[in-house]
Amino acid sequence: VQANLLGVKNKLEAAVGGCGRDVSSVNLIAVSKTKPASDIMALYNAGQRDFGENYFQELLGKVEELPDDIRWHFIGHLQSAKAGPLVKGVPNLASIETVDTPKLASKLNTAAGSYRTEDNPLHICLQVDTSGEDSKSGVTLSEVCALATHVKDTCPNLRVLGLMTIGA
C-alpha cells in the first residue's frame, strides 16, 4: 500500500511539475471506500491525510476507528436526510463533493451552522452530470448556475470549491 502511494505521489509530482505548478498547489485524496481501516492506517502512517469515502455508514464507522486529523472528503451521493448526521458525525469533514440539489445544499447549510464555526465553513463541490447518463447523478449544465446562485445567496455556512463531474 505504501509503495503504491509513493508511486502515485511521484507521478503526481511529475505531472504537476510538467505544468509549471508547485506540487503543494494540488491535493491528493486517497479513495478508501470498501477498504479496511488497517489499509487507511498504513497510508496514514506513510503521511497521507486526505481520504475520500462514498458510503455514509462506512465513513461514520471509520471516523470512530481512525485518527482525528484525517481530512475526510465525502464523494458519494448523499441523501438530504443524511446531511445533518454526516456533518455532526464527522467533525473533520473537509468537503462534500456531491452537492446536486438546492434541498441538499440547504440541509448541509443548516447542519454546518449547528456543528461548525463561522470561520470553518463546510466546503462543497457542485456535482454536474456532464455525460447525460441515467446512472450518473448531478445537475445538468443548464441547472448549475441556479444551484451555485442558491448556495451563494442562501447558504452562508457553505463554500463552493468548484465542480465535480464524471465523464462518460
C-alpha positions in Angstrom: 0.0 0.0 0.0 2.8 2.4 0.9 4.7 1.6 -2.3 1.6 2.3 -4.3 1.2 5.7 -2.5 4.8 6.6 -3.3 4.3 5.7 -6.9 1.2 7.8 -7.2 2.9 10.8 -5.5 5.8 10.5 -7.9 3.5 10.5 -10.9 1.6 13.5 -9.4 4.8 15.5 -8.8 5.9 14.8 -12.4 2.6 15.8 -13.9 2.3 19.0 -11.7 5.9 20.0 -12.3 5.4 19.4 -16.1 2.6 22.0 -16.0 4.9 24.5 -14.2 3.0 24.3 -11.0 4.2 23.8 -7.4 3.2 20.3 -6.1 1.9 22.0 -2.9 -0.9 23.5 -5.1 -2.6 20.2 -5.5 -4.1 17.8 -3.0 -4.1 14.0 -3.3 -7.2 12.4 -1.9 -6.9 8.6 -1.4 -10.2 7.0 -2.1 -10.6 4.4 0.7 -14.1 3.2 0.0 -14.6 -0.5 0.9 -11.0 -0.7 2.2 -10.4 -1.7 5.8 -9.2 0.7 8.5 -5.9 -1.1 8.5 -5.2 -0.1 4.9 -6.1 3.5 5.7 -3.8 3.4 8.7 -0.9 2.2 6.5 -1.4 5.2 4.2 -1.8 7.5 7.2 1.4 6.2 8.6 3.1 7.0 5.3 1.9 10.6 5.6 -1.5 10.6 3.7 -4.1 12.7 5.5 -6.9 13.2 2.9 -9.3 10.3 2.3 -12.4 10.0 0.2 -15.4 7.9 1.1 -18.6 7.4 -0.8 -20.8 5.4 1.7 -22.3 7.3 4.6 -22.4 4.5 7.1 -18.9 3.3 6.2 -17.5 6.8 6.7 -19.1 7.1 10.2 -17.6 3.8 11.2 -14.1 4.7 10.0 -14.2 8.1 11.8 -14.7 6.3 15.1 -11.7 4.0 14.4 -9.1 6.3 12.8 -7.1 9.4 13.9 -8.9 12.7 14.3 -6.6 14.6 12.0 -7.7 12.8 8.9 -9.4 15.1 6.5 -12.4 13.2 5.1 -14.0 14.0 1.7 -17.4 12.6 1.1 -17.5 11.6 -2.6 -20.7 9.6 -2.8 -24.3 10.5 -3.5 -25.8 11.9 -0.3 -29.5 11.9 0.6 -30.6 15.2 2.1 -31.9 13.3 5.2 -28.4 12.2 6.0 -26.8 15.7 5.7 -27.2 16.6 9.4 -25.9 13.2 10.7 -22.9 13.4 8.3 -21.9 16.9 9.4 -22.4 16.1 13.0 -20.8 12.6 12.9 -17.6 13.7 11.0 -16.2 16.8 12.7 -13.1 16.6 10.5 -15.1 16.6 7.3 -13.1 18.6 4.7 -15.6 18.6 1.9 -18.7 17.1 0.4 -18.1 16.7 -3.4 -21.5 15.7 -4.5 -24.0 18.5 -3.8 -26.6 18.3 -6.6 -29.8 19.9 -5.4 -30.8 23.1 -3.6 -32.5 21.0 -1.0 -29.3 19.1 -0.1 -27.3 22.4 -0.1 -29.8 23.9 2.3 -29.8 20.9 4.7 -25.9 21.0 4.7 -26.0 24.7 5.4 -28.3 24.2 8.4 -26.1 21.4 9.7 -22.9 23.4 9.2 -24.5 26.3 11.1 -25.1 23.9 14.0 -21.9 21.9 14.1 -19.2 24.1 12.6 -17.9 27.6 13.5 -18.3 30.6 11.3 -14.5 30.5 10.5 -14.8 26.9 9.5 -17.4 26.7 6.7 -18.3 23.4 5.0 -16.6 23.1 1.7 -18.6 21.6 -1.2 -18.4 20.8 -4.8 -21.4 21.1 -7.1 -21.9 17.8 -8.9 -22.6 18.3 -12.6 -23.8 15.5 -14.8 -21.7 16.1 -18.0 -22.4 12.7 -19.6 -26.2 12.7 -19.6 -26.2 9.0 -18.5 -29.1 7.9 -16.4 -26.7 6.1 -13.9 -25.0 9.4 -13.0 -26.2 12.0 -10.5 -25.8 15.7 -10.7 -27.4 18.8 -12.1 -27.4 19.4 -15.8 -25.2 22.1 -17.3 -28.2 24.3 -17.7 -29.0 24.0 -13.9 -25.6 24.5 -12.4 -25.7 28.3 -12.4 -29.0 28.2 -10.5 -27.6 25.8 -7.9 -24.5 28.0 -7.5 -26.6 31.1 -7.0 -28.8 29.3 -4.4 -25.7 28.4 -2.4 -24.2 31.9 -2.7 -27.4 33.6 -1.8 -28.9 31.3 0.9 -26.1 29.1 2.3 -23.7 31.3 4.3 -22.2 28.2 6.0 -21.1 26.6 2.8 -18.1 27.5 0.5 -18.1 26.2 -3.1 -14.7 24.8 -4.0 -15.7 24.1 -7.6 -17.4 21.5 -9.7 -17.3 17.7 -9.5 -18.0 15.9 -12.8 -17.8 12.3 -14.0 -17.5 11.8 -17.7 -19.0 9.0 -19.8 
